[in-house]
């Protein structure tokens, strides 16, 4: 059910109080008017604090700077006069006892009348005593068809005929933006060049990056890492490569559902974050990074609102990759009530979305501590697969050394004994191998020469790997994976597991 259909149903079902969240006030009001226009004899009244009611000669300016009077106008209007009353930013007055009381009175009296109050605001802020009387709706960002129509109308105004590729590229780059932002970029492009050009796609992407940064929830993450940058993890890479075209129209025609995502559980520094970036690059999808800690805000109800905002934004930007790093730290102890149940509600909203989402948002979650994850997170249906990423075997360490040295010294790669380096660094993670090379470079640079095998081995001898300092935790993870709780990211984990014993 679309937004317009749902709003129409609530109005016809005599829901007295509706709270709609959106930053697109103008577009939302146009949609509300369009919905009410199709309802017989239903007028739309719009109020704000500065101008009062301003769309009817009989009530022009009524309730100006007086929110209580705005509610009294609704109460005194005869029941025979059906109407939808749109109150802009009215949530700012909820804390006033007279406003709160009148709202609750109206919630009772309007049930039997053809009147509905719609509060529109950028975010949900409803005090405890009013939560039961409001029904909350989220106004979605423009969909593909709406964006395409806007682009076509602006192009027609300049007598420009756009080819399908440019239209599709502009639509894809504009997804996730408000209509106001889209119009702003398009009119800027037309003002600069007199028409829309392929390079205007980058302008739209810049606007998108700025928009996402302003939410302070998601980050638009640039990626350049590729699958070939990952040393080892052959099972995981094969699994990803098989799904490279899973978001295409061809896949839909074949009957394939949109992939949900994957979770990577394992030891720190083993390439989980690198893999998330490589997925987005290999599949040619934007990468959004979610810091779950940003979802939690101090005001009651705001954390849940931020979670819904995150979901709406990710779905509007789809197809995309949503990367959630160290999800175990965010939802550890989600069953506790120390925060009034906020974490549990946010967690519930999130995992329900994971299980039920139909959009092409591929969620990549990483976790280091499997014991901290709520059991519900690991249940089948949340992710397509759960992979265990363990410490690299000797062959995988050789592959990791080869990847890094090929970037650092591509012309002198033969000078390094990669087999020996891999043999001499047991228990090292990929991150520890990288740090070993950095330290070796410091040694060579300080002596005004290139770094050598001996420098690398000397650096390695100074590093105490995590496998030594957190041996019990790593052994637990290895045993957990060996028990069949997760799919192995590496083909030769068995030999690696024996090295720890």
Phi, psi and omega in degrees: 000128179283171183300313182299318179295319181293317178297316179301319180296317180295321179293314181292332179275007176062040170288116190287325187231121181234134179245119182245126180264131176187147172267355182261074185300313184296312181295323179295316180295324176297320179294318179298316179297322178295322179292312183291334179297329181275358177258127186301131172058029182252111179272156177246127179243131181240130182236143165219166189296325185281315188254353184067206174285130188228017186240013181215127182304331183284340181232024184303121177080001182292137180081013179299127180056026181216086183296328178293321178294327177297322178286323180294327176302318179294318182293323185275343179296131183306145180298339180283353179256089181292147180193159174245124187251110182265119182247113182282133174055028186287346180296341180293343184253004185298332184285345177288126185298324180291322178293313181301316181294318181293323178298317180292325176295317179294325179301328179278317187282331184280350180300330183257010181238160178270058179229140178223137176256128178241117174265127178244135184201160181292332180211161183280123173219094184234122179293163187305317187289348181250358185297323184288338185268346182259142169253126186262132174235145173255128179274118186288154173292164182303138177272180185301317183294320179295319179294317180298319179296319179296316180297316181296320180294317180292322178294320180297326180294337178257009180060029180262136176257115183268140175282160185299324182296315180295319178300312182296320179295318179294318179298314181297318181289337182271345181301134182097355177259154174288160180296327179297317179293319180299314180298321181298316180291317182295316180292327176295317180296317180292322179295328182282318189241353182080357180196172177269135184235162179303327180290349177289344175300320180293325175299319180294320179294323176297319178296322179295316179300317179295319180298316181293320178299323183291338177290336182057026177239310180250150173245135174276108192261117176288141182230143173224354179289144181239170178301326181291344177282352181266120177272124182080209180054044187296321179299316180294317181295319177299318180298319181289318182296327178293339183255016184300327181253021188290345181260007183279162176295329177299320178294322178295318180296329179288339181104004180286133173284160175297132176299141181278314182149187179215155174244135176247117181248136178168196188278147180299143175079018183257010173102015182292313180293321177300320180296319179301317180292320182294327178300310182299318181293315184292326181268000179058047179239149175293146180251120176253130179252127180255122169267104187300330179301333180288343179290334187270118182241165186285329186279145180298129178087345184287326179297317178296322179295319178296323179296315177296322178297318178299314181297314181298319181292316179299317181291326178292331181271357183294150002285137181204169174251125178255112185260121178242104185273137178052055181295338180295326180288328184289319187248016176297131180070034182294343179277349181288153182250018182297338180252024180075017179085008182298313180300318180296320180291318178297316179298317180298316178298318184292311183288332174296318177297318179303317184285327189255351187295139177249352183285163182271057173254113181267112184270125176245110180250139176240148180212143177257327185245099183294333182290336181276347182281133174299142181304327181299331182294331185267359182292143179302139181109338176286315180233157175293324182203151173244122181251142172260126180249105182263185176294144183289145174286178180298317178298321180289324176297322176297319178296321180292315176302319181296318179299311184290315182292329178293333176278320185281317184223065184299331183271346182241022185301328182292345180284350185250133179272085187296322180299317179292318180300319179294321180293324185275001181238055178296147177073003181279139173273171178300319179295324180288327174295316179299317180293326176299317180293322178298316180295321178297323178295323176298319180298311180296318182295321181294338180253014175057046178208172177282155180280152188236179174303316182297323177297319180295317180292322177296318178297318180297325181292340181270350183261128173263110185292157179300332179300336178272319185280337180231046187297320182295316180297318181293320179296322177300315180296319179297317180294321179299315180291320181294337179280003177088017181281342180210159177279142183278128179286335181251150180280338185240040179295329182302314179292328178292321180296324180292332180296332183282337185277000000 
